[in-house]
Amino acid sequence: ICCFFLRTPTRSIGLLSYTFLMETGCDDVLVPTVDYQYDLTTASYTQLLRHNQKLFSSNLAILSKWSPFASEAELLKQFDDIGEHGTKIIVFNLWFNDDGDMELDFNSDKK
């Protein structure tokens, strides 16, 4: 997700994972996120601490462990192909239901 914070472009990464919630015993839906300010002139990222460094580091560790991207650099690389603004959603590790069909069906409805 990309937006502007204090007139500076920002980038945000969040994780919504059923496996993460079940494996960690969360009773509530928890979506760990990290935010970055993006410098258009240098194409570089700076951590944007909306709360504090401890929470940012904790969320980054969760993202690195439970997403398909093992490092902060790999996470940030995902912004390379969406330009200055836009949203990218990555769906992975889908399950099969009892009938052997994927839990999300991308093929049946061509619309």
Helices and strands as residue ranges (DSSP letters): E 2-5, E 8-14, H 18-24, E 33-39, E 44-48, H 53-66, H 72-77
